Each structure stands twice: as structure tokens, then as C-alpha cells.
Amino acid sequence: MCEVGLPRLSRLAPSGRLCEEIHKLNVKNDSAHKQVSSALNEGWVEGGSFFGSVLAGALLGSLLDWWLGTDPWLVVTGIVVGSYSGFLRMWQYMKKMDDKQ
């Protein structure tokens, strides 16, 4: 009987050859699943890094505005600088990924 849980199909295949094929497919699917989950994980990390750069710029600008009394200007500057930093990090990541391939 096949260990995969397909007893009806294992009767059709001589000497467990069907089980071997099913196990090969499972191994291929596992590696594909790992590749997809790795890509999703990297995407979330890089997206979070970009968002964190923009948020850090906005918070630092807000704190400096509060401290210096220059209401919207340093927040806007912080958002622009944070966005630039986020895009720069994204550019470096994309170059690194391009070098891997």
C-alpha cells in the first residue's frame, strides 16, 4: 500500500511505482513552495524596510518640527528624505538580486 494515502491507485501500479512518482511530485512541489514562500518573505521584508524609512523620516521630521516650531516643513522634508532612503535601499536590493542571477 502506498504511504501517501492513495490505496486505490496503488493497486493499479505494479510494485509501488506510482508511489515513487507521487513522492517525486511531492518533492518538486515542496521546493516550489519553498521558493514562493522565500520570495514572499523577501518582498515583505523589503516593503517593510521601505515603509520604515518613510515612517522614520516622518517621525523625525515631526519631532524636529515640535522642538523647533517649524510646523509642516520638517515633516515634509523628513518624508522626502525617508522616501529617498527607501528607494535607495530598494535599488541596492534589486542590484543585488540581479547580480545573483
BELPE-V986662 format. One line per field, one symbol per residue. psi: psi as a letter, one per 30 degrees, with the letter a starting at -180 (. if undefined). A space follows every 50 residues. Layout:
BEGIN
psi=???
END
This chain:
BEGIN
psi=kkffgieeefffkkhgeeeeeeeeeeeeeeeeeeeeeeeeeeeeeeeeee eeeeeeeeeeeeeeeeefgidfefeeeeeeeeeeeeeeeeeeeeeeeeee .
END
